Amino acid sequence: MRRSVERLLNAHGIMTEGYPTAESFLNEVQAGSIRCIVLDVHLGGMSGIELWHHLKQAGTDIPVVFMTAIEDEALEREAVAAGCIAYLRKPFPAEPLITAVKRSLALPSCD
């Protein structure tokens, strides 16, 4: 799924960099270089929600687009209330993802 999302966004002129886990993202990325995160809610190890909370506690307010295959209305309400750009349930058509990422890239920098 990660590679498919990368290819889709790249095909629409959005430069991407993918990470297999939340931990690898935290170990390899400098927060100031990221303008939007497309994040699966359910990851091995640290979950996408845990990663998002970790980033917020660190003072980073990077826009996030969540995606998940699990239907969990409480989790969706939490993510939306906390300000995610979009919450997409897999499978989803390409357009909502592209629109959400482009919308987040148009926001003023949050660094």
C-alpha positions as CSV (number, residue, x, y, z in Angstrom):
1,M,0.0,0.0,0.0
2,R,2.8,2.4,0.9
3,R,4.5,2.0,-2.5
4,S,1.1,2.4,-4.3
5,V,0.4,5.7,-2.4
6,E,4.0,6.9,-3.2
7,R,3.5,6.1,-6.9
8,L,0.1,7.7,-7.1
9,L,1.3,11.0,-5.4
10,N,4.5,11.1,-7.5
11,A,2.4,10.7,-10.7
12,H,0.5,13.8,-9.6
13,G,3.7,15.8,-9.1
14,I,3.9,15.4,-5.3
15,M,7.4,14.3,-4.2
16,T,7.2,11.5,-1.6
17,E,9.4,9.5,0.7
18,G,8.1,6.3,2.3
19,Y,9.0,4.6,5.5
20,P,8.1,1.1,6.5
21,T,7.4,1.9,10.2
22,A,6.7,4.8,12.5
23,E,10.0,4.1,14.2
24,S,12.0,4.4,11.0
25,F,10.2,7.7,10.2
26,L,11.2,9.1,13.6
27,N,14.8,7.8,13.3
28,E,15.4,9.1,9.7
29,V,13.3,12.3,9.2
30,Q,14.0,15.8,10.1
31,A,10.6,17.2,10.9
32,G,11.2,20.5,9.1
33,S,11.6,18.8,5.8
34,I,8.1,17.2,5.9
35,R,5.0,19.2,4.8
36,C,2.4,16.4,5.0
37,I,2.2,12.8,6.3
38,V,0.0,10.1,4.8
39,L,-0.2,7.7,7.7
40,D,-1.8,4.3,8.1
41,V,-3.6,4.1,11.4
42,H,-2.5,0.5,12.1
43,L,1.2,-0.1,11.7
44,G,3.5,-2.8,13.2
45,G,5.1,-1.4,16.4
46,M,4.1,2.1,17.1
47,S,0.7,2.8,15.6
48,G,0.0,5.8,13.3
49,I,-2.1,7.4,16.0
50,E,0.8,7.0,18.5
51,L,3.2,8.5,16.0
52,W,0.9,11.5,15.4
53,H,0.5,12.1,19.2
54,H,4.3,11.8,19.5
55,L,4.8,14.4,16.9
56,K,2.2,16.7,18.4
57,Q,3.8,16.4,21.9
58,A,7.2,17.3,20.3
59,G,5.6,20.5,19.0
60,T,5.4,19.4,15.4
61,D,2.2,20.3,13.7
62,I,2.6,18.5,10.3
63,P,-0.7,18.0,8.5
64,V,-1.7,14.3,8.5
65,V,-3.9,12.3,6.2
66,F,-4.9,9.1,7.9
67,M,-5.9,5.9,6.1
68,T,-7.2,2.6,7.6
69,A,-8.9,-0.6,6.6
70,I,-10.4,-0.9,10.1
71,E,-13.8,0.7,10.7
72,D,-13.5,2.4,14.1
73,E,-15.7,5.4,14.5
74,A,-14.2,6.4,17.9
75,L,-10.8,6.5,16.3
76,E,-12.1,8.5,13.4
77,R,-13.7,11.0,15.7
78,E,-10.5,11.3,17.7
79,A,-8.4,11.9,14.5
80,V,-10.9,14.4,13.1
81,A,-11.2,16.3,16.4
82,A,-7.4,16.5,16.6
83,G,-7.3,18.1,13.2
84,C,-6.3,15.6,10.7
85,I,-6.6,16.8,7.1
86,A,-8.6,13.6,6.0
87,Y,-9.5,10.2,7.3
88,L,-9.8,7.7,4.5
89,R,-11.1,4.2,4.7
90,K,-9.4,1.6,2.5
91,P,-10.1,0.9,-0.2
92,F,-10.6,4.5,-1.3
93,P,-10.5,6.2,-4.7
94,A,-7.3,8.1,-5.6
95,E,-9.0,11.6,-5.8
96,P,-9.7,12.1,-2.1
97,L,-6.1,11.3,-1.2
98,I,-4.7,13.6,-3.9
99,T,-7.0,16.4,-2.9
100,A,-6.2,16.1,0.8
101,V,-2.5,16.1,0.2
102,K,-2.6,19.0,-2.2
103,R,-4.8,20.9,0.3
104,S,-2.3,20.3,3.1
105,L,0.6,21.5,0.9
106,A,-1.3,24.7,0.4
107,L,-1.4,25.4,4.1
108,P,1.1,27.8,5.6
109,S,4.2,26.1,7.1
110,C,3.6,24.8,10.6
111,D,7.3,24.6,11.7
